[in-house]
Amino acid sequence: MSPAMSSRGKKVSVPDNLYTVILAVALCAVLATAGYVAFQCLTQYGAIFKIQ
């Protein structure tokens, strides 16, 4: 086998923008979840953070 035919050294080139989009989607999901939890706490308990 010649080295030109091996597929081990090949790396897939992914644009940096793809990683930025994935990070942005994950951040939006976390923020939306936190907002939903805060809203539910406010509507059900009357306060977001209530220390007794």
CHARMM internal coordinates of N, CA and C (Angstrom, degrees):
IC EDIT
DIST 1 N 1 CA 1.4427
DIST 1 CA 1 C 1.5241
ANGL 1 N 1 CA 1 C 109.36
DIST 1 C 2 N 1.2776
ANGL 1 CA 1 C 2 N 115.38
DIHE 1 N 1 CA 1 C 2 N 134.28
DIST 2 N 2 CA 1.4573
ANGL 1 C 2 N 2 CA 119.16
DIHE 1 CA 1 C 2 N 2 CA 178.82
DIST 2 CA 2 C 1.5366
ANGL 2 N 2 CA 2 C 109.57
DIHE 1 C 2 N 2 CA 2 C -89.57
DIST 2 C 3 N 1.3273
ANGL 2 CA 2 C 3 N 116.80
DIHE 2 N 2 CA 2 C 3 N 153.37
DIST 3 N 3 CA 1.4667
ANGL 2 C 3 N 3 CA 119.34
DIHE 2 CA 2 C 3 N 3 CA 179.53
DIST 3 CA 3 C 1.5189
ANGL 3 N 3 CA 3 C 113.33
DIHE 2 C 3 N 3 CA 3 C -63.61
DIST 3 C 4 N 1.3112
ANGL 3 CA 3 C 4 N 117.54
DIHE 3 N 3 CA 3 C 4 N -22.46
DIST 4 N 4 CA 1.4652
ANGL 3 C 4 N 4 CA 120.06
DIHE 3 CA 3 C 4 N 4 CA -179.15
DIST 4 CA 4 C 1.5216
ANGL 4 N 4 CA 4 C 111.58
DIHE 3 C 4 N 4 CA 4 C -70.24
DIST 4 C 5 N 1.3170
ANGL 4 CA 4 C 5 N 117.64
DIHE 4 N 4 CA 4 C 5 N -23.35
DIST 5 N 5 CA 1.4538
ANGL 4 C 5 N 5 CA 120.63
DIHE 4 CA 4 C 5 N 5 CA -176.53
DIST 5 CA 5 C 1.5320
ANGL 5 N 5 CA 5 C 112.63
DIHE 4 C 5 N 5 CA 5 C -94.01
DIST 5 C 6 N 1.3064
ANGL 5 CA 5 C 6 N 118.89
DIHE 5 N 5 CA 5 C 6 N -7.14
DIST 6 N 6 CA 1.4662
ANGL 5 C 6 N 6 CA 119.33
DIHE 5 CA 5 C 6 N 6 CA -178.29
DIST 6 CA 6 C 1.5243
ANGL 6 N 6 CA 6 C 109.25
DIHE 5 C 6 N 6 CA 6 C -75.64
DIST 6 C 7 N 1.3137
ANGL 6 CA 6 C 7 N 115.32
DIHE 6 N 6 CA 6 C 7 N 146.52
DIST 7 N 7 CA 1.4694
ANGL 6 C 7 N 7 CA 119.95
DIHE 6 CA 6 C 7 N 7 CA -178.74
DIST 7 CA 7 C 1.5236
ANGL 7 N 7 CA 7 C 111.23
DIHE 6 C 7 N 7 CA 7 C -108.58
DIST 7 C 8 N 1.3128
ANGL 7 CA 7 C 8 N 118.33
DIHE 7 N 7 CA 7 C 8 N 8.02
DIST 8 N 8 CA 1.4574
ANGL 7 C 8 N 8 CA 120.14
DIHE 7 CA 7 C 8 N 8 CA -177.59
DIST 8 CA 8 C 1.5214
ANGL 8 N 8 CA 8 C 112.46
DIHE 7 C 8 N 8 CA 8 C -74.54
DIST 8 C 9 N 1.2855
ANGL 8 CA 8 C 9 N 118.86
DIHE 8 N 8 CA 8 C 9 N -36.51
DIST 9 N 9 CA 1.4512
ANGL 8 C 9 N 9 CA 121.46
DIHE 8 CA 8 C 9 N 9 CA -175.25
DIST 9 CA 9 C 1.5071
ANGL 9 N 9 CA 9 C 114.34
DIHE 8 C 9 N 9 CA 9 C -79.78
DIST 9 C 10 N 1.3186
ANGL 9 CA 9 C 10 N 117.88
DIHE 9 N 9 CA 9 C 10 N -7.95
DIST 10 N 10 CA 1.4549
ANGL 9 C 10 N 10 CA 121.65
DIHE 9 CA 9 C 10 N 10 CA -177.37
DIST 10 CA 10 C 1.5170
ANGL 10 N 10 CA 10 C 110.66
DIHE 9 C 10 N 10 CA 10 C -78.69
DIST 10 C 11 N 1.3180
ANGL 10 CA 10 C 11 N 116.45
DIHE 10 N 10 CA 10 C 11 N 131.64
DIST 11 N 11 CA 1.4581
ANGL 10 C 11 N 11 CA 121.24
DIHE 10 CA 10 C 11 N 11 CA 175.25
DIST 11 CA 11 C 1.5230
ANGL 11 N 11 CA 11 C 108.27
DIHE 10 C 11 N 11 CA 11 C -115.66
DIST 11 C 12 N 1.2982
ANGL 11 CA 11 C 12 N 114.91
DIHE 11 N 11 CA 11 C 12 N 143.92
DIST 12 N 12 CA 1.4495
ANGL 11 C 12 N 12 CA 120.18
DIHE 11 CA 11 C 12 N 12 CA 179.00
DIST 12 CA 12 C 1.5242
ANGL 12 N 12 CA 12 C 107.84
DIHE 11 C 12 N 12 CA 12 C -80.22
DIST 12 C 13 N 1.3000
ANGL 12 CA 12 C 13 N 115.93
DIHE 12 N 12 CA 12 C 13 N 127.65
DIST 13 N 13 CA 1.4562
ANGL 12 C 13 N 13 CA 120.69
DIHE 12 CA 12 C 13 N 13 CA 179.76
DIST 13 CA 13 C 1.5202
ANGL 13 N 13 CA 13 C 109.29
DIHE 12 C 13 N 13 CA 13 C -92.05
DIST 13 C 14 N 1.3280
ANGL 13 CA 13 C 14 N 115.77
DIHE 13 N 13 CA 13 C 14 N 115.24
DIST 14 N 14 CA 1.4574
ANGL 13 C 14 N 14 CA 121.34
DIHE 13 CA 13 C 14 N 14 CA 179.57
DIST 14 CA 14 C 1.5191
ANGL 14 N 14 CA 14 C 108.02
DIHE 13 C 14 N 14 CA 14 C -111.42
DIST 14 C 15 N 1.3048
ANGL 14 CA 14 C 15 N 117.56
DIHE 14 N 14 CA 14 C 15 N 133.32
DIST 15 N 15 CA 1.4687
ANGL 14 C 15 N 15 CA 119.27
DIHE 14 CA 14 C 15 N 15 CA 179.22
DIST 15 CA 15 C 1.5246
ANGL 15 N 15 CA 15 C 111.30
DIHE 14 C 15 N 15 CA 15 C -63.23
DIST 15 C 16 N 1.3356
ANGL 15 CA 15 C 16 N 115.71
DIHE 15 N 15 CA 15 C 16 N 146.81
DIST 16 N 16 CA 1.4572
ANGL 15 C 16 N 16 CA 120.24
DIHE 15 CA 15 C 16 N 16 CA -179.93
DIST 16 CA 16 C 1.5243
ANGL 16 N 16 CA 16 C 111.72
DIHE 15 C 16 N 16 CA 16 C -64.92
DIST 16 C 17 N 1.2979
ANGL 16 CA 16 C 17 N 117.08
DIHE 16 N 16 CA 16 C 17 N -25.54
DIST 17 N 17 CA 1.4630
ANGL 16 C 17 N 17 CA 120.23
DIHE 16 CA 16 C 17 N 17 CA -179.76
DIST 17 CA 17 C 1.5256
ANGL 17 N 17 CA 17 C 111.81
DIHE 16 C 17 N 17 CA 17 C -64.56
DIST 17 C 18 N 1.3115
ANGL 17 CA 17 C 18 N 117.53
DIHE 17 N 17 CA 17 C 18 N -29.58
DIST 18 N 18 CA 1.4602
ANGL 17 C 18 N 18 CA 120.61
DIHE 17 CA 17 C 18 N 18 CA 179.49
DIST 18 CA 18 C 1.5207
ANGL 18 N 18 CA 18 C 110.18
DIHE 17 C 18 N 18 CA 18 C -65.08
DIST 18 C 19 N 1.3179
ANGL 18 CA 18 C 19 N 117.34
DIHE 18 N 18 CA 18 C 19 N -43.50
DIST 19 N 19 CA 1.4536
ANGL 18 C 19 N 19 CA 120.67
DIHE 18 CA 18 C 19 N 19 CA 178.69
DIST 19 CA 19 C 1.5327
ANGL 19 N 19 CA 19 C 110.78
DIHE 18 C 19 N 19 CA 19 C -65.35
DIST 19 C 20 N 1.3046
ANGL 19 CA 19 C 20 N 116.95
DIHE 19 N 19 CA 19 C 20 N -36.25
DIST 20 N 20 CA 1.4640
ANGL 19 C 20 N 20 CA 120.96
DIHE 19 CA 19 C 20 N 20 CA 177.80
DIST 20 CA 20 C 1.5251
ANGL 20 N 20 CA 20 C 110.64
DIHE 19 C 20 N 20 CA 20 C -65.44
DIST 20 C 21 N 1.3015
ANGL 20 CA 20 C 21 N 117.28
DIHE 20 N 20 CA 20 C 21 N -39.95
DIST 21 N 21 CA 1.4684
ANGL 20 C 21 N 21 CA 121.01
DIHE 20 CA 20 C 21 N 21 CA 178.67
DIST 21 CA 21 C 1.5225
ANGL 21 N 21 CA 21 C 110.28
DIHE 20 C 21 N 21 CA 21 C -66.76
DIST 21 C 22 N 1.3146
ANGL 21 CA 21 C 22 N 117.82
DIHE 21 N 21 CA 21 C 22 N -42.80
DIST 22 N 22 CA 1.4648
ANGL 21 C 22 N 22 CA 120.98
DIHE 21 CA 21 C 22 N 22 CA 178.56
DIST 22 CA 22 C 1.5261
ANGL 22 N 22 CA 22 C 110.20
DIHE 21 C 22 N 22 CA 22 C -62.13
DIST 22 C 23 N 1.3257
ANGL 22 CA 22 C 23 N 116.82
DIHE 22 N 22 CA 22 C 23 N -42.47
DIST 23 N 23 CA 1.4617
ANGL 22 C 23 N 23 CA 120.95
DIHE 22 CA 22 C 23 N 23 CA 178.19
DIST 23 CA 23 C 1.5243
ANGL 23 N 23 CA 23 C 111.01
DIHE 22 C 23 N 23 CA 23 C -64.33
DIST 23 C 24 N 1.3063
ANGL 23 CA 23 C 24 N 117.61
DIHE 23 N 23 CA 23 C 24 N -40.74
DIST 24 N 24 CA 1.4676
ANGL 23 C 24 N 24 CA 121.39
DIHE 23 CA 23 C 24 N 24 CA 179.55
DIST 24 CA 24 C 1.5298
ANGL 24 N 24 CA 24 C 110.96
DIHE 23 C 24 N 24 CA 24 C -65.76
DIST 24 C 25 N 1.3113
ANGL 24 CA 24 C 25 N 117.60
DIHE 24 N 24 CA 24 C 25 N -41.00
DIST 25 N 25 CA 1.4643
ANGL 24 C 25 N 25 CA 121.08
DIHE 24 CA 24 C 25 N 25 CA 178.78
DIST 25 CA 25 C 1.5280
ANGL 25 N 25 CA 25 C 110.41
DIHE 24 C 25 N 25 CA 25 C -64.76
DIST 25 C 26 N 1.3245
ANGL 25 CA 25 C 26 N 116.67
DIHE 25 N 25 CA 25 C 26 N -42.24
DIST 26 N 26 CA 1.4654
ANGL 25 C 26 N 26 CA 120.06
DIHE 25 CA 25 C 26 N 26 CA 178.67
DIST 26 CA 26 C 1.5257
ANGL 26 N 26 CA 26 C 110.84
DIHE 25 C 26 N 26 CA 26 C -64.60
DIST 26 C 27 N 1.3247
ANGL 26 CA 26 C 27 N 117.54
DIHE 26 N 26 CA 26 C 27 N -41.67
DIST 27 N 27 CA 1.4560
ANGL 26 C 27 N 27 CA 121.11
DIHE 26 CA 26 C 27 N 27 CA 178.57
DIST 27 CA 27 C 1.5252
ANGL 27 N 27 CA 27 C 111.01
DIHE 26 C 27 N 27 CA 27 C -63.80
DIST 27 C 28 N 1.3141
ANGL 27 CA 27 C 28 N 117.31
DIHE 27 N 27 CA 27 C 28 N -42.58
DIST 28 N 28 CA 1.4651
ANGL 27 C 28 N 28 CA 120.96
DIHE 27 CA 27 C 28 N 28 CA 178.07
DIST 28 CA 28 C 1.5251
ANGL 28 N 28 CA 28 C 111.47
DIHE 27 C 28 N 28 CA 28 C -63.49
DIST 28 C 29 N 1.3232
ANGL 28 CA 28 C 29 N 117.35
DIHE 28 N 28 CA 28 C 29 N -37.66
DIST 29 N 29 CA 1.4634
ANGL 28 C 29 N 29 CA 120.84
DIHE 28 CA 28 C 29 N 29 CA 178.16
DIST 29 CA 29 C 1.5275
ANGL 29 N 29 CA 29 C 110.71
DIHE 28 C 29 N 29 CA 29 C -65.36
DIST 29 C 30 N 1.3226
ANGL 29 CA 29 C 30 N 117.46
DIHE 29 N 29 CA 29 C 30 N -41.74
DIST 30 N 30 CA 1.4658
ANGL 29 C 30 N 30 CA 121.28
DIHE 29 CA 29 C 30 N 30 CA 179.03
DIST 30 CA 30 C 1.5250
ANGL 30 N 30 CA 30 C 110.38
DIHE 29 C 30 N 30 CA 30 C -66.20
DIST 30 C 31 N 1.3289
ANGL 30 CA 30 C 31 N 117.44
DIHE 30 N 30 CA 30 C 31 N -44.51
DIST 31 N 31 CA 1.4616
ANGL 30 C 31 N 31 CA 120.56
DIHE 30 CA 30 C 31 N 31 CA 179.40
DIST 31 CA 31 C 1.5285
ANGL 31 N 31 CA 31 C 111.86
DIHE 30 C 31 N 31 CA 31 C -65.50
DIST 31 C 32 N 1.3094
ANGL 31 CA 31 C 32 N 117.14
DIHE 31 N 31 CA 31 C 32 N -39.28
DIST 32 N 32 CA 1.4625
ANGL 31 C 32 N 32 CA 120.17
DIHE 31 CA 31 C 32 N 32 CA 178.18
DIST 32 CA 32 C 1.5215
ANGL 32 N 32 CA 32 C 110.94
DIHE 31 C 32 N 32 CA 32 C -65.42
DIST 32 C 33 N 1.3161
ANGL 32 CA 32 C 33 N 117.41
DIHE 32 N 32 CA 32 C 33 N -39.84
DIST 33 N 33 CA 1.4594
ANGL 32 C 33 N 33 CA 121.39
DIHE 32 CA 32 C 33 N 33 CA 178.05
DIST 33 CA 33 C 1.5244
ANGL 33 N 33 CA 33 C 110.79
DIHE 32 C 33 N 33 CA 33 C -65.17
DIST 33 C 34 N 1.3204
ANGL 33 CA 33 C 34 N 117.07
DIHE 33 N 33 CA 33 C 34 N -44.08
DIST 34 N 34 CA 1.4647
ANGL 33 C 34 N 34 CA 120.50
DIHE 33 CA 33 C 34 N 34 CA 178.67
DIST 34 CA 34 C 1.5287
ANGL 34 N 34 CA 34 C 110.63
DIHE 33 C 34 N 34 CA 34 C -63.72
DIST 34 C 35 N 1.3169
ANGL 34 CA 34 C 35 N 117.69
DIHE 34 N 34 CA 34 C 35 N -40.16
DIST 35 N 35 CA 1.4552
ANGL 34 C 35 N 35 CA 121.26
DIHE 34 CA 34 C 35 N 35 CA 177.05
DIST 35 CA 35 C 1.5205
ANGL 35 N 35 CA 35 C 112.26
DIHE 34 C 35 N 35 CA 35 C -64.25
DIST 35 C 36 N 1.2996
ANGL 35 CA 35 C 36 N 116.63
DIHE 35 N 35 CA 35 C 36 N -40.77
DIST 36 N 36 CA 1.4673
ANGL 35 C 36 N 36 CA 121.10
DIHE 35 CA 35 C 36 N 36 CA 178.52
DIST 36 CA 36 C 1.5285
ANGL 36 N 36 CA 36 C 110.91
DIHE 35 C 36 N 36 CA 36 C -65.04
DIST 36 C 37 N 1.3190
ANGL 36 CA 36 C 37 N 116.64
DIHE 36 N 36 CA 36 C 37 N -43.26
DIST 37 N 37 CA 1.4662
ANGL 36 C 37 N 37 CA 120.44
DIHE 36 CA 36 C 37 N 37 CA 179.22
DIST 37 CA 37 C 1.5256
ANGL 37 N 37 CA 37 C 110.10
DIHE 36 C 37 N 37 CA 37 C -64.53
DIST 37 C 38 N 1.3260
ANGL 37 CA 37 C 38 N 117.00
DIHE 37 N 37 CA 37 C 38 N -42.65
DIST 38 N 38 CA 1.4643
ANGL 37 C 38 N 38 CA 120.19
DIHE 37 CA 37 C 38 N 38 CA 178.48
DIST 38 CA 38 C 1.5278
ANGL 38 N 38 CA 38 C 110.70
DIHE 37 C 38 N 38 CA 38 C -63.22
DIST 38 C 39 N 1.3106
ANGL 38 CA 38 C 39 N 117.20
DIHE 38 N 38 CA 38 C 39 N -41.96
DIST 39 N 39 CA 1.4687
ANGL 38 C 39 N 39 CA 120.75
DIHE 38 CA 38 C 39 N 39 CA 178.96
DIST 39 CA 39 C 1.5237
ANGL 39 N 39 CA 39 C 111.00
DIHE 38 C 39 N 39 CA 39 C -63.87
DIST 39 C 40 N 1.3210
ANGL 39 CA 39 C 40 N 117.21
DIHE 39 N 39 CA 39 C 40 N -43.71
DIST 40 N 40 CA 1.4702
ANGL 39 C 40 N 40 CA 120.37
DIHE 39 CA 39 C 40 N 40 CA 179.26
DIST 40 CA 40 C 1.5274
ANGL 40 N 40 CA 40 C 111.28
DIHE 39 C 40 N 40 CA 40 C -64.99
DIST 40 C 41 N 1.3159
ANGL 40 CA 40 C 41 N 117.57
DIHE 40 N 40 CA 40 C 41 N -39.51
DIST 41 N 41 CA 1.4677
ANGL 40 C 41 N 41 CA 120.42
DIHE 40 CA 40 C 41 N 41 CA 176.79
DIST 41 CA 41 C 1.5210
ANGL 41 N 41 CA 41 C 110.48
DIHE 40 C 41 N 41 CA 41 C -63.12
DIST 41 C 42 N 1.3188
ANGL 41 CA 41 C 42 N 116.26
DIHE 41 N 41 CA 41 C 42 N -41.12
DIST 42 N 42 CA 1.4583
ANGL 41 C 42 N 42 CA 120.65
DIHE 41 CA 41 C 42 N 42 CA -179.58
DIST 42 CA 42 C 1.5219
ANGL 42 N 42 CA 42 C 111.15
DIHE 41 C 42 N 42 CA 42 C -65.49
DIST 42 C 43 N 1.3203
ANGL 42 CA 42 C 43 N 117.09
DIHE 42 N 42 CA 42 C 43 N -43.02
DIST 43 N 43 CA 1.4657
ANGL 42 C 43 N 43 CA 119.26
DIHE 42 CA 42 C 43 N 43 CA -177.49
DIST 43 CA 43 C 1.5252
ANGL 43 N 43 CA 43 C 111.93
DIHE 42 C 43 N 43 CA 43 C -75.50
DIST 43 C 44 N 1.3183
ANGL 43 CA 43 C 44 N 119.18
DIHE 43 N 43 CA 43 C 44 N -33.77
DIST 44 N 44 CA 1.4595
ANGL 43 C 44 N 44 CA 120.51
DIHE 43 CA 43 C 44 N 44 CA -176.66
DIST 44 CA 44 C 1.5233
ANGL 44 N 44 CA 44 C 113.24
DIHE 43 C 44 N 44 CA 44 C -88.00
DIST 44 C 45 N 1.3327
ANGL 44 CA 44 C 45 N 117.36
DIHE 44 N 44 CA 44 C 45 N -36.07
DIST 45 N 45 CA 1.4566
ANGL 44 C 45 N 45 CA 120.50
DIHE 44 CA 44 C 45 N 45 CA -174.32
DIST 45 CA 45 C 1.5291
ANGL 45 N 45 CA 45 C 113.31
DIHE 44 C 45 N 45 CA 45 C -111.06
DIST 45 C 46 N 1.3061
ANGL 45 CA 45 C 46 N 118.62
DIHE 45 N 45 CA 45 C 46 N -11.99
DIST 46 N 46 CA 1.4443
ANGL 45 C 46 N 46 CA 121.24
DIHE 45 CA 45 C 46 N 46 CA 178.49
DIST 46 CA 46 C 1.5023
ANGL 46 N 46 CA 46 C 115.16
DIHE 45 C 46 N 46 CA 46 C 86.53
DIST 46 C 47 N 1.3082
ANGL 46 CA 46 C 47 N 117.90
DIHE 46 N 46 CA 46 C 47 N -3.88
DIST 47 N 47 CA 1.4648
ANGL 46 C 47 N 47 CA 122.21
DIHE 46 CA 46 C 47 N 47 CA 178.32
DIST 47 CA 47 C 1.5236
ANGL 47 N 47 CA 47 C 108.43
DIHE 46 C 47 N 47 CA 47 C -155.64
DIST 47 C 48 N 1.3151
ANGL 47 CA 47 C 48 N 114.59
DIHE 47 N 47 CA 47 C 48 N 149.47
DIST 48 N 48 CA 1.4684
ANGL 47 C 48 N 48 CA 118.48
DIHE 47 CA 47 C 48 N 48 CA 179.07
DIST 48 CA 48 C 1.5262
ANGL 48 N 48 CA 48 C 109.78
DIHE 47 C 48 N 48 CA 48 C -78.77
DIST 48 C 49 N 1.3427
ANGL 48 CA 48 C 49 N 116.04
DIHE 48 N 48 CA 48 C 49 N -51.73
DIST 49 N 49 CA 1.4558
ANGL 48 C 49 N 49 CA 120.79
DIHE 48 CA 48 C 49 N 49 CA 177.83
DIST 49 CA 49 C 1.5281
ANGL 49 N 49 CA 49 C 107.59
DIHE 48 C 49 N 49 CA 49 C -122.67
DIST 49 C 50 N 1.2846
ANGL 49 CA 49 C 50 N 115.05
DIHE 49 N 49 CA 49 C 50 N 111.54
DIST 50 N 50 CA 1.4579
ANGL 49 C 50 N 50 CA 119.58
DIHE 49 CA 49 C 50 N 50 CA -179.40
DIST 50 CA 50 C 1.5229
ANGL 50 N 50 CA 50 C 108.20
DIHE 49 C 50 N 50 CA 50 C -119.03
DIST 50 C 51 N 1.3241
ANGL 50 CA 50 C 51 N 114.94
DIHE 50 N 50 CA 50 C 51 N 112.56
DIST 51 N 51 CA 1.4600
ANGL 50 C 51 N 51 CA 120.04
DIHE 50 CA 50 C 51 N 51 CA 178.87
DIST 51 CA 51 C 1.5259
ANGL 51 N 51 CA 51 C 107.71
DIHE 50 C 51 N 51 CA 51 C -101.09
DIST 51 C 52 N 1.3242
ANGL 51 CA 51 C 52 N 116.35
DIHE 51 N 51 CA 51 C 52 N 125.58
DIST 52 N 52 CA 1.4584
ANGL 51 C 52 N 52 CA 120.01
DIHE 51 CA 51 C 52 N 52 CA -178.83
DIST 52 CA 52 C 1.4972
ANGL 52 N 52 CA 52 C 111.82
DIHE 51 C 52 N 52 CA 52 C -104.12
END
COOR INIT
IC SEED 1 N 1 CA 1 C
IC BUILD
